[in-house]
């Protein structure tokens, strides 16, 4: 099915402790197709690094799947505002991931970022918890 490259992606990153054991998750939705879900272990890191890692993985996946217009839904207000250009990235540890995500964004016709409440990001949150609980 031709989706015209319009994808909705839910991302999440989580750390138990900050820093602590961390994970990332991505749920990519293409119209008329089953969602593509990915998640992974990050070892010990911060929640913000986990959030940005999820974003980078999501953009890589969307590009590999032929995405042209992407809507990113994330429950990290900080990351969303930084990617929208409303907040500066002051943390040197996040700058590399921010730059990587910014470079990936340029590969698409349009990328929008929307901050959502955790309950609107439920599946991505579950996938992170699966990794952290040792179920993935």
C-alpha positions as CSV (number, residue, x, y, z in Angstrom):
1,X,0.0,0.0,0.0
2,X,1.3,3.5,-0.9
3,X,1.4,5.6,2.3
4,X,2.8,8.7,0.5
5,X,5.5,8.6,3.1
6,X,3.4,10.1,5.8
7,X,4.3,8.4,9.1
8,X,3.4,9.0,12.8
9,X,6.1,7.9,15.2
10,X,5.9,7.6,18.9
11,X,9.3,7.6,20.7
12,X,10.3,7.1,24.3
13,X,13.4,6.9,26.3
14,X,13.6,5.9,29.9
15,X,16.2,5.6,32.7
16,X,15.6,4.1,36.1
17,X,17.6,6.5,38.1
18,X,19.2,9.4,36.4
19,X,21.7,8.2,35.3
20,X,20.7,4.5,35.5
21,X,19.7,1.5,33.4
22,X,18.2,3.0,30.3
23,X,16.2,2.0,27.2
24,X,14.8,3.5,24.0
25,X,11.6,2.6,22.0
26,X,10.1,3.6,18.7
27,X,6.6,2.8,17.3
28,X,6.3,3.8,13.6
29,X,2.8,3.9,12.1
30,X,2.2,3.7,8.4
31,X,-1.4,4.1,7.2
32,X,-3.0,0.8,6.5
33,X,-0.1,-1.3,7.8
34,X,0.9,-2.9,11.1
35,X,3.1,-0.7,13.3
36,X,6.8,-1.3,13.3
37,X,8.1,-1.5,16.8
38,X,11.8,-1.3,17.9
39,X,13.4,-1.0,21.3
40,X,16.8,-1.5,22.8
41,X,19.1,-1.4,25.9
42,X,21.4,1.6,26.4
43,X,23.2,0.5,29.6
44,X,23.7,3.2,32.1
45,X,22.8,6.7,30.9
46,X,20.5,9.6,31.5
47,X,16.8,9.9,30.6
48,X,17.5,12.7,28.1
49,X,20.2,10.6,26.3
50,X,17.6,7.8,26.1
51,X,15.0,10.2,24.7
52,X,17.4,11.5,22.0
53,X,18.6,8.0,21.1
54,X,14.9,7.0,20.5
55,X,14.5,10.0,18.3
56,X,17.6,9.2,16.2
57,X,16.5,5.6,15.8
58,X,13.0,6.7,14.8
59,X,14.3,9.1,12.1
60,X,16.7,6.4,10.8
61,X,13.8,3.9,10.6
62,X,11.5,6.4,9.0
63,X,14.1,7.2,6.3
64,X,14.8,3.5,5.7
65,X,11.0,2.9,5.3
66,X,10.7,5.7,2.7
67,X,9.2,8.4,4.9
68,X,8.8,11.8,3.5
69,X,6.6,13.6,6.1
70,X,6.9,12.5,9.7
71,X,5.1,13.5,12.9
72,X,7.1,12.7,16.0
73,X,5.1,12.3,19.2
74,X,7.1,12.2,22.4
75,X,6.5,12.8,26.1
76,X,9.8,14.6,26.6
77,X,8.9,18.3,26.5
78,X,12.6,19.3,26.7
79,X,13.5,17.3,23.6
80,X,10.5,18.4,21.6
81,X,11.1,22.1,22.5
82,X,14.8,21.7,21.6
83,X,14.0,20.1,18.3
84,X,11.5,22.9,17.6
85,X,14.2,25.4,18.2
86,X,12.4,26.9,21.2
87,X,15.1,25.8,23.8
88,X,18.8,25.6,23.3
89,X,20.8,22.4,23.9
90,X,23.1,23.4,26.8
91,X,24.2,19.9,27.8
92,X,27.3,18.9,26.0
93,X,26.4,15.2,26.4
94,X,23.2,15.8,24.4
95,X,24.6,18.0,21.7
96,X,26.0,15.1,19.6
97,X,22.6,13.4,19.6
98,X,20.8,16.6,18.9
99,X,23.1,17.3,15.9
100,X,22.6,13.8,14.6
101,X,18.8,14.1,14.9
102,X,18.9,17.6,13.2
103,X,21.0,16.2,10.3
104,X,18.5,13.3,9.9
105,X,15.5,15.7,9.9
106,X,17.0,17.4,6.8
107,X,16.4,14.1,4.8
108,X,12.6,14.6,5.0
109,X,10.2,17.0,3.3
110,X,8.7,17.8,6.7
111,X,9.2,16.7,10.3
112,X,7.0,18.0,13.1
113,X,7.4,17.4,16.8
114,X,4.5,17.2,19.2
115,X,4.8,16.9,23.0
116,X,2.2,14.4,24.2
117,X,1.3,13.1,27.7
118,X,2.7,9.8,28.8
119,X,-0.7,8.1,28.4
120,X,-0.8,9.2,24.7
121,X,2.6,7.5,24.3
122,X,1.6,4.2,26.0
123,X,3.0,1.6,23.6
124,X,6.5,3.3,23.3
125,X,6.5,3.5,27.1
126,X,5.6,-0.2,27.4
127,X,8.4,-1.1,25.0
128,X,11.0,0.8,27.1
129,X,9.7,-0.9,30.3
130,X,10.0,-4.3,28.6
131,X,13.7,-3.7,28.0
132,X,14.2,-2.4,31.5
133,X,12.3,-5.3,33.0
134,X,14.4,-7.8,31.0
135,X,11.4,-8.9,28.8
136,X,12.6,-7.7,25.4
